[in-house]
């Protein structure tokens, strides 16, 4: 007797219709937009050597790095499941140094993080990346933001675009002589979760009361203040804002965005749900990753997001099979019609069940149309077409049928 009760591993999930259909529809839209912007696909292994996945300074490892799944093969080699795609670029450019720059790549695939699970947080998710490697201009930053905006627009999601800058964050801290910059930025990154009062209390470990007060006064300043006072990184934000206006989207300055402390080198962007704390995705400039094993900086910028994070908010049409062909003891003719439909890109299925059961099945899977094929239909040279929503029935020729269903 089998005593094991099967269950899903915590942090992993199944997708069944209609959720799986929505997932694939979002993926299709993302892939289409990536390619419309001229990005080319890249495919990399799920497993890499653990040494590649680690940062140079383990004390500054970001959560994504420290939460990586560690493995060991039969040869005793230390391996791991990829936790993102970007770190793999360092290996790609070391092994393929003749790649023509700028290199516009996209990748869609599974990544894994051994982190606490919660609402919208899983140990496995489908990451979507688009990156421009080898272009230091703000045109590349704006291009990635425009791409992300177009994807969300097609998914009927209206986000707020927030931008900060790693150089500016350091420049602000240096202006008030704060030394433990990494620790302070980590605390500021928690402000949405813990609130300003709690963060001010936590910062007492790294700064005195006057420094904390000055810091929060500076964080309330608008971008013009930092541009006029020549804070490093402020001009980069201003330039990408201007390019955003040219392309029809607004970018908000938000100095409290802190992503990838040991990772980003310039502009940092997040797409947020208006009025909420929910982040849809983000990205930025990371000039120190791709050339890591070539001992040189390669300017790089990109965006990254997961399909799972978009599932709840996306409002898109799901494509169910368009037709169910119900055979009334005429399977050969039904299959012949199905072949013609599929050649015309009309999604259909064939059923030899009794009409009542076949129609019940069609309703369960929201199939829009039913066609009946029996001796009477063949004799007349016309098929009975039933609209499953309105219940309307009409007799149509094969030519009329294919024309109607292709619309």
C-alpha positions as CSV (number, residue, x, y, z in Angstrom):
1,X,0.0,0.0,0.0
2,X,1.3,3.5,-0.9
3,X,1.5,5.7,2.2
4,X,3.2,8.7,0.6
5,X,0.9,11.7,0.1
6,X,2.3,13.8,-2.8
7,X,2.6,17.5,-2.3
8,X,4.3,20.5,-3.9
9,X,7.6,21.5,-2.4
10,X,7.2,24.8,-0.5
11,X,8.2,27.8,-2.7
12,X,7.4,26.0,-6.0
13,X,4.1,26.0,-7.8
14,X,2.0,24.4,-10.6
15,X,0.1,26.3,-13.2
16,X,-3.0,24.8,-14.6
17,X,-5.4,26.3,-17.2
18,X,-6.4,29.0,-17.3
19,X,-3.5,30.3,-15.2
20,X,-1.0,28.4,-17.4
21,X,-2.6,30.0,-20.5
22,X,-2.2,33.5,-19.0
23,X,1.4,32.7,-18.1
24,X,2.1,31.7,-21.7
25,X,0.3,34.7,-23.1
26,X,2.4,37.1,-21.0
27,X,5.6,35.3,-22.0
28,X,4.6,35.6,-25.7
29,X,4.0,39.4,-25.3
30,X,7.3,39.8,-23.5
31,X,9.2,37.9,-26.2
32,X,7.5,39.8,-29.0
33,X,8.4,43.2,-27.4
34,X,12.0,42.1,-26.8
35,X,12.4,41.3,-30.4
36,X,10.6,44.4,-31.6
37,X,13.4,46.4,-29.8
38,X,16.1,44.4,-31.6
39,X,17.2,42.2,-28.7
40,X,18.5,38.8,-29.6
41,X,17.9,35.6,-27.6
42,X,20.6,34.1,-25.3
43,X,20.3,30.7,-23.6
44,X,22.6,29.7,-20.7
45,X,22.9,26.7,-18.4
46,X,20.7,26.4,-15.3
47,X,23.7,25.1,-13.3
48,X,27.0,26.9,-13.0
49,X,30.2,26.5,-10.8
50,X,29.6,28.1,-7.5
51,X,32.7,30.2,-7.8
52,X,31.2,32.1,-10.8
53,X,28.0,32.9,-8.8
54,X,29.9,34.4,-5.9
55,X,30.8,38.1,-5.6
56,X,34.4,39.2,-5.0
57,X,33.6,40.6,-1.6
58,X,31.5,38.2,0.4
59,X,30.7,40.8,3.1
60,X,28.8,42.8,0.4
61,X,26.9,39.9,-1.1
62,X,23.3,40.8,-2.1
63,X,20.5,38.6,-0.9
64,X,20.0,37.0,-4.3
65,X,23.7,35.8,-4.2
66,X,23.6,34.6,-0.6
67,X,20.3,32.8,-1.2
68,X,21.6,30.7,-4.1
69,X,21.0,27.0,-4.1
70,X,24.3,25.1,-3.6
71,X,24.9,21.7,-5.2
72,X,27.6,19.1,-5.5
73,X,28.0,16.6,-8.3
74,X,29.5,13.1,-8.1
75,X,32.9,14.5,-8.7
76,X,32.7,16.7,-5.6
77,X,32.5,19.9,-7.6
78,X,30.8,22.9,-6.0
79,X,27.9,24.0,-8.2
80,X,24.7,26.0,-7.9
81,X,21.4,26.8,-9.6
82,X,21.5,30.1,-11.3
83,X,19.7,32.8,-9.2
84,X,19.6,35.3,-12.1
85,X,21.1,35.6,-15.6
86,X,23.3,38.7,-15.4
87,X,26.3,37.2,-13.5
88,X,26.6,34.6,-16.4
89,X,27.6,37.4,-18.8
90,X,31.0,37.5,-17.1
91,X,31.6,33.9,-18.2
92,X,30.1,34.5,-21.7
93,X,32.3,37.5,-22.5
94,X,35.4,35.7,-21.2
95,X,34.7,32.7,-23.4
96,X,33.5,34.7,-26.4
97,X,35.5,38.0,-26.3
98,X,34.9,38.7,-30.0
99,X,31.1,39.4,-29.5
100,X,30.3,42.5,-31.4
101,X,29.3,45.4,-29.2
102,X,26.9,46.8,-28.4
103,X,25.3,43.4,-27.7
104,X,21.5,43.5,-27.2
105,X,20.4,40.2,-25.6
106,X,17.3,38.9,-24.0
107,X,16.7,35.8,-21.9
108,X,13.5,34.2,-20.5
109,X,13.9,31.2,-18.2
110,X,13.8,29.7,-14.7
111,X,15.9,31.0,-11.8
112,X,16.1,29.7,-8.3
113,X,16.6,31.3,-4.9
114,X,16.6,29.5,-1.5
115,X,14.9,32.4,0.3
116,X,11.9,32.7,2.6
117,X,8.6,32.3,0.7
118,X,5.6,34.6,1.0
119,X,3.0,36.4,-1.1
120,X,4.5,36.8,-4.6
121,X,7.8,35.3,-3.5
122,X,8.8,31.8,-4.7
123,X,12.0,29.7,-4.8
124,X,11.6,29.2,-8.5
125,X,10.3,31.8,-10.9
126,X,10.5,32.8,-14.6
127,X,12.9,35.7,-15.1
128,X,12.9,38.0,-18.1
129,X,16.0,40.0,-18.9
130,X,16.9,42.5,-21.6
131,X,20.4,44.0,-21.6
132,X,22.5,46.3,-23.8
133,X,26.2,45.5,-23.2
134,X,28.8,47.9,-24.6
135,X,26.8,51.2,-24.7
136,X,27.6,53.8,-22.1
137,X,25.1,56.4,-23.3
138,X,21.9,57.3,-21.5
139,X,20.2,56.3,-24.8
140,X,20.7,52.7,-23.7
141,X,19.2,53.4,-20.2
142,X,16.2,55.1,-21.8
143,X,15.8,52.3,-24.4
144,X,15.5,49.7,-21.7
145,X,12.9,51.7,-19.7
146,X,10.9,52.3,-22.9
147,X,10.9,48.6,-23.6
148,X,9.6,47.8,-20.1
149,X,7.0,50.5,-20.5
150,X,5.7,49.0,-23.7
151,X,5.5,45.5,-22.2
152,X,3.4,46.8,-19.3
153,X,1.2,48.9,-21.6
154,X,0.4,45.8,-23.7
155,X,-0.5,44.0,-20.4
156,X,-2.8,46.9,-19.5
157,X,-0.7,47.7,-16.4
158,X,0.0,51.4,-15.8
159,X,3.1,51.7,-13.5
160,X,5.1,54.5,-11.9
161,X,8.7,54.6,-13.0
162,X,11.1,55.5,-10.2
163,X,14.8,56.2,-10.8
164,X,17.8,56.8,-8.5
165,X,21.5,56.5,-9.0
166,X,24.2,54.6,-7.2
167,X,26.8,57.4,-7.6
168,X,24.3,59.9,-6.3
169,X,23.5,57.8,-3.2
170,X,27.2,57.6,-2.4
171,X,27.7,61.3,-3.1
172,X,24.9,62.2,-0.7
173,X,26.4,60.1,2.1
174,X,29.9,61.5,1.4
175,X,28.5,65.1,1.7
176,X,27.6,64.5,5.3
177,X,30.8,62.4,6.0
178,X,29.1,59.1,6.5
179,X,31.6,56.3,6.1
180,X,29.7,53.0,6.4
181,X,27.8,53.5,3.1
182,X,26.8,49.9,2.4
183,X,25.3,49.4,5.8
184,X,23.4,52.7,5.6
185,X,22.0,52.0,2.2
186,X,20.9,48.6,3.3
187,X,18.9,50.3,6.1
188,X,17.4,52.9,3.7
189,X,16.3,50.0,1.4
190,X,14.0,48.8,4.2
191,X,12.1,52.1,4.6
192,X,9.0,50.9,2.8
193,X,8.7,47.9,5.1
194,X,9.7,49.3,8.4
195,X,8.9,53.0,8.2
196,X,11.0,56.1,8.5
197,X,11.1,56.2,12.4
198,X,12.4,52.6,12.6
199,X,15.1,53.3,10.0
200,X,16.2,56.5,11.8
201,X,16.6,54.4,15.0
202,X,18.6,51.7,13.1
203,X,20.9,54.4,11.6
204,X,22.1,55.4,15.0
205,X,24.6,52.6,14.7
206,X,26.3,54.4,11.9
207,X,25.6,58.1,12.3
208,X,25.0,60.7,15.0
209,X,21.6,62.5,15.4
210,X,22.7,65.6,13.3
211,X,23.9,63.4,10.4
212,X,20.7,61.5,10.4
213,X,18.6,64.7,10.4
214,X,20.7,66.1,7.5
215,X,20.5,62.9,5.6
216,X,16.7,62.8,5.6
217,X,16.5,66.5,4.7
218,X,18.7,65.8,1.7
219,X,16.5,62.9,0.7
220,X,13.6,65.3,0.5
221,X,15.3,67.5,-2.1
222,X,14.2,67.4,-5.7
223,X,16.6,66.4,-8.5
224,X,17.3,70.0,-9.5
225,X,19.0,70.6,-6.1
226,X,21.4,67.8,-6.7
227,X,22.1,68.8,-10.3
228,X,22.8,72.4,-9.4
229,X,25.1,71.4,-6.6
230,X,27.0,69.0,-8.8
231,X,26.3,65.8,-6.9
232,X,27.8,62.9,-8.8
233,X,25.1,60.9,-10.7
234,X,22.4,63.6,-10.6
235,X,23.1,64.6,-14.2
236,X,22.7,61.0,-15.4
237,X,19.2,60.9,-13.9
238,X,18.3,64.2,-15.4
239,X,19.4,63.1,-18.9
240,X,17.4,59.8,-18.7
241,X,14.4,61.8,-17.6
242,X,14.7,64.0,-20.6
243,X,15.0,61.1,-23.0
244,X,12.0,59.5,-21.3
245,X,9.9,62.6,-22.0
246,X,10.9,62.4,-25.7
247,X,9.6,58.8,-25.8
248,X,6.4,59.6,-24.0
249,X,6.8,58.4,-20.4
250,X,7.5,60.1,-17.1
251,X,10.3,59.1,-14.8
252,X,10.1,60.0,-11.1
253,X,13.2,60.8,-9.1
254,X,13.3,58.6,-6.0
255,X,16.6,58.6,-4.0
256,X,15.4,55.9,-1.7
257,X,15.6,53.1,-4.4
258,X,18.4,50.8,-3.5
259,X,18.9,47.7,-5.6
260,X,21.9,45.4,-5.8
261,X,24.3,47.3,-3.6
262,X,27.4,45.6,-4.9
263,X,26.0,45.4,-8.4
264,X,24.7,48.6,-9.9
265,X,27.1,51.5,-10.8
266,X,24.8,54.2,-12.2
267,X,21.1,54.7,-12.7
268,X,18.8,52.3,-10.9
269,X,15.2,51.9,-12.0
270,X,12.1,50.4,-10.5
271,X,8.6,50.0,-11.9
272,X,6.0,50.2,-9.1
273,X,2.2,49.9,-8.8
274,X,0.8,53.4,-8.4
275,X,0.0,54.2,-4.8
276,X,1.4,50.9,-3.5
277,X,4.7,49.3,-2.4
278,X,4.5,46.5,-4.9
279,X,7.5,46.5,-7.3
280,X,6.9,44.9,-10.7
281,X,10.5,44.8,-11.7
282,X,13.6,46.9,-12.2
283,X,17.1,47.3,-13.5
284,X,19.8,49.7,-14.1
285,X,23.4,50.2,-15.1
286,X,26.1,47.7,-14.0
287,X,29.4,48.5,-15.7
288,X,31.5,46.1,-13.6
289,X,29.9,42.7,-14.3
290,X,30.4,41.6,-18.0
291,X,34.1,42.4,-18.1
292,X,34.9,40.9,-14.7
293,X,37.2,38.2,-16.0
294,X,38.7,40.4,-18.8
295,X,40.0,43.0,-16.2
296,X,38.1,45.8,-17.8
297,X,34.8,47.6,-17.4
298,X,32.2,47.0,-20.1
299,X,29.3,49.4,-19.9
300,X,26.0,47.6,-19.5
301,X,22.4,48.4,-18.7
302,X,19.3,46.2,-18.5
303,X,15.9,45.4,-17.0
304,X,14.7,42.4,-15.2
305,X,11.3,41.1,-14.0
306,X,9.5,37.9,-13.4
307,X,6.3,36.7,-15.2
308,X,4.9,35.4,-11.9
309,X,5.0,39.0,-10.5
310,X,2.9,40.2,-13.4
311,X,0.2,37.4,-13.3
312,X,-2.2,39.1,-10.9
313,X,-2.1,42.5,-12.5
314,X,-2.0,41.7,-16.2
315,X,-5.3,42.1,-18.0
316,X,-5.1,40.2,-21.3
317,X,-7.1,37.9,-23.4
318,X,-6.5,34.2,-23.0
319,X,-6.6,32.2,-26.3
320,X,-8.6,29.0,-25.8
321,X,-9.2,26.7,-28.7
322,X,-11.6,28.5,-31.0
323,X,-13.6,25.5,-32.1
324,X,-14.8,22.1,-31.1
325,X,-15.7,19.9,-34.0
326,X,-18.3,17.3,-32.8
327,X,-18.4,14.2,-35.0
328,X,-21.7,12.5,-35.3
329,X,-20.2,9.1,-36.4
330,X,-18.2,11.0,-39.1
331,X,-14.7,11.0,-37.6
332,X,-12.9,10.9,-41.0
333,X,-14.7,14.0,-42.2
334,X,-14.3,15.7,-38.8
335,X,-10.5,15.2,-38.9
336,X,-10.3,16.4,-42.5
337,X,-12.0,19.6,-41.5
338,X,-9.7,20.0,-38.5
339,X,-6.6,19.7,-40.7
340,X,-7.9,22.5,-42.9
341,X,-8.6,24.7,-39.9
342,X,-5.2,24.2,-38.4
343,X,-3.5,25.0,-41.8
344,X,-5.5,28.3,-41.5
345,X,-4.2,28.8,-38.0
346,X,-7.6,28.2,-36.4
347,X,-7.1,26.3,-33.1
348,X,-9.6,23.4,-32.8
349,X,-10.2,20.1,-31.2
350,X,-12.2,17.1,-32.4
351,X,-14.7,15.2,-30.2
352,X,-16.5,11.9,-30.9
353,X,-18.5,12.2,-27.6
354,X,-22.3,12.5,-27.6
355,X,-23.3,16.1,-28.3
356,X,-24.4,16.9,-24.8
357,X,-21.1,15.8,-23.3
358,X,-19.1,17.5,-26.0
359,X,-20.9,20.8,-25.4
360,X,-20.3,20.5,-21.6
361,X,-16.6,20.0,-22.3
362,X,-16.6,23.1,-24.6
363,X,-18.2,25.2,-21.9
364,X,-15.7,24.0,-19.3
365,X,-12.8,25.2,-21.4
366,X,-14.6,28.3,-22.7
367,X,-14.4,27.2,-26.4
368,X,-16.3,29.8,-28.4
369,X,-17.8,27.7,-31.2
370,X,-19.1,24.2,-31.9
371,X,-19.4,22.6,-35.3
372,X,-21.5,19.5,-35.9
373,X,-20.7,17.0,-38.6
374,X,-23.1,14.2,-39.4
375,X,-24.7,12.5,-42.3
376,X,-27.2,15.3,-42.7
377,X,-24.5,18.0,-42.8
378,X,-22.4,16.0,-45.3
379,X,-25.5,15.5,-47.6
380,X,-26.3,19.2,-47.6
381,X,-22.7,20.3,-47.9
382,X,-23.2,22.6,-44.9
383,X,-22.1,22.5,-41.3
384,X,-24.1,23.5,-38.3
385,X,-22.1,26.3,-36.4
386,X,-23.1,27.0,-32.9
387,X,-22.0,30.1,-30.9
388,X,-21.4,28.9,-27.4
389,X,-22.0,32.2,-25.8
390,X,-25.2,33.4,-27.6
391,X,-26.5,29.9,-28.4
392,X,-27.1,31.1,-32.0
393,X,-27.0,28.3,-34.6
394,X,-26.6,28.6,-38.4
395,X,-25.8,26.4,-41.4
396,X,-22.7,27.5,-43.3
397,X,-20.6,26.1,-46.2
398,X,-17.0,25.1,-45.5
399,X,-15.7,28.3,-47.2
400,X,-18.1,30.5,-45.2
401,X,-17.0,28.6,-42.0
402,X,-13.3,29.1,-42.5
403,X,-13.8,32.7,-43.4
404,X,-15.9,33.4,-40.3
405,X,-13.5,31.7,-37.9
406,X,-10.4,33.4,-39.3
407,X,-11.7,36.8,-38.2
